[in-house]
Amino acid sequence: MEGVGSAASPGESCNKESERQLRLRLCVLNETLNTERDYVGTLRFLQSAFLHRIRQNAIDKAENCISEENVKSLIQIKAWLLGLLEP
């Protein structure tokens, strides 16, 4: 009588697999959220620490404007998306 008492019923097996899948999904969602937080933080740092240097060294005003507007747009979009992801 090998395995008697150790075999899970099909329902138990299905529940364990469902729980495992939920844990994996939660891990993926947490990693996505943490990555977005880090990215928004990095963009804000870029904006505060480096944009003034870009302004000083920009070849022309158009180049400066494009850089500044791109970073501002990225921050706005990513912060908005992060707000949707956070509980």
Buried (B, 14 or more C-beta within 10 A) or exposed (E): EEEEEEEEEEEEEEEEEEEEEEEEEEEEEEEEBEEBBEBBEEBBEBBEEEBEEBEEEBEEEEEBEEBBEEBEEBBEEBBEEBEEEEE
